[in-house]
Structure formats: C-alpha cells, structure tokens
Amino acid sequence: MSNRFAKISMGALFVSSFLIGQVAMAQAIYNWNNSPNNWVNSPNNFDNSSNNWVNSPNNFNNSPNNLSATNVVFDNRGNRIGYEVPAPSGVINYFDNSGNRIGYKPTGK
C-alpha cells in the first residue's frame, strides 16, 4: 500500500511540476509591456486615439495632402499607406490614411 501511495505521489508531483513549468513558460512569452491590454498600448487610451488632435488625419502634420510630412509610412511599392505618431508614453502609433489605428510599437521598457 505504501509503495502504491509513493507512486501516486510521485505522479502527482511530476504532473504539478510540469504544469508549473508550462505556466512559467507562458509568462515568459506573454510580456505585459507589449500587450494591447496594457493601458499604455490600448487603443482606448486617448493618447493612442485618432480622436486626439495630435493623431488625427485632419491634423495637417498627418494629412496625405502634406507632401513634406516626416511621419509617413509607405508600403513596399512606395505608396503612402498611413502615418506614425509617437504618444507621450513612448508608444509609437501607426494609423492608416483615414485615421484608423492599424498598429503600435511598444515603449520597449
């Protein structure tokens, strides 16, 4: 009976150590600083919204009509596809020409 209990205990110990290892690996892969669930990166944060004048396509600095804009994003064929605007938090937001947020680059902290 005691030998059987030892086998069950060892099995339970192995399974629990395996699960703890998997959780630790998942935590290493999931970086909060890069997550869109982090408020700093969230599209719901006003600093990252096109409703903010700094990010708006109506702002001449972001306008497709501004030929001397320095924040333009081009595709591989040289077509203007949008613009980038840094937020005060350090996040760089990428918007299409209509002002839709299409991506971001986290602060890198």
C-alpha positions as a printed Julia matrix, in Angstrom:
109×3 Matrix{Float64}:
  0.0    0.0     0.0
  2.78   2.41    0.87
  4.56   1.67   -2.43
  1.35   2.45   -4.34
  0.95   5.72   -2.42
  4.55   6.65   -3.27
  3.89   6.05   -6.99
  0.75   8.2    -6.9
  2.59  10.95   -5.02
  5.47  10.88   -7.5
  2.99  11.03  -10.39
  1.18  13.96   -8.84
  4.49  15.71   -8.18
  5.57  15.18  -11.8
  2.26  16.48  -13.2
  2.24  19.54  -10.94
  5.87  20.38  -11.73
  5.1   20.02  -15.44
  2.11  22.38  -15.14
  4.09  24.93  -13.14
  6.79  24.83  -15.82
  4.2   25.44  -18.53
  2.75  28.4   -16.65
  6.22  29.87  -16.16
  6.94  29.48  -19.88
  3.65  31.14  -20.79
  4.51  34.05  -18.51
  7.89  34.43  -20.2
  6.24  34.61  -23.62
  3.47  36.99  -22.53
  5.12  40.33  -21.9
  2.79  42.87  -20.26
  4.76  45.8   -21.7
  3.95  44.63  -25.26
  0.33  43.69  -24.6
 -2.56  45.63  -26.16
 -4.34  45.01  -22.82
 -1.78  47.29  -21.16
 -3.37  50.78  -20.87
 -0.23  52.41  -22.31
 -0.72  50.44  -25.57
 -4.52  50.38  -25.59
 -6.46  51.97  -28.46
 -8.91  53.17  -25.78
 -6.18  55.38  -24.3
 -6.77  58.93  -25.6
 -3.04  59.3   -26.34
 -3.4   56.42  -28.85
 -6.72  57.5   -30.37
 -7.29  59.29  -33.67
 -9.83  61.41  -31.74
 -6.78  63.1   -30.21
 -5.84  66.07  -32.44
 -2.17  65.04  -32.43
 -3.13  61.69  -34.02
 -5.95  62.94  -36.25
 -5.75  62.65  -40.05
 -7.3   66.15  -40.1
 -4.13  67.49  -38.49
 -2.02  68.82  -41.38
  1.08  67.08  -39.99
 -0.64  63.73  -40.64
 -2.53  64.67  -43.79
 -1.93  62.88  -47.12
 -2.01  66.39  -48.62
  1.13  67.36  -46.71
  3.9   66.44  -49.14
  6.65  67.37  -46.69
  5.35  65.24  -43.79
  8.1   63.4   -41.95
  5.91  60.76  -40.27
  4.67  59.0   -43.42
  4.5   55.2   -43.66
  4.95  53.65  -47.12
  4.34  50.14  -48.42
  6.95  48.17  -50.4
  5.85  49.8   -53.67
  6.3   53.34  -52.35
  2.6   54.08  -51.84
  1.63  56.09  -48.78
 -0.43  53.82  -46.53
 -0.54  55.94  -43.39
  1.44  57.8   -40.77
  3.04  57.26  -37.38
  2.69  59.39  -34.28
  4.59  58.94  -31.0
  2.46  59.11  -27.85
  3.7   60.88  -24.71
  4.18  57.44  -23.11
  6.72  56.47  -25.78
  4.41  54.18  -27.75
  4.53  54.76  -31.5
  1.07  54.52  -33.05
  0.54  53.62  -36.7
 -2.58  54.92  -38.46
 -3.88  54.42  -41.98
 -4.68  57.48  -44.1
 -8.23  57.54  -42.72
 -7.06  57.71  -39.11
 -7.74  54.07  -38.16
 -5.1   52.76  -35.76
 -3.5   49.8   -37.52
 -0.69  49.03  -35.1
  1.71  50.2   -32.47
  5.28  49.78  -31.3
  5.54  49.39  -27.51
  7.81  51.58  -25.41
 10.42  48.84  -25.09
 10.73  49.22  -21.33
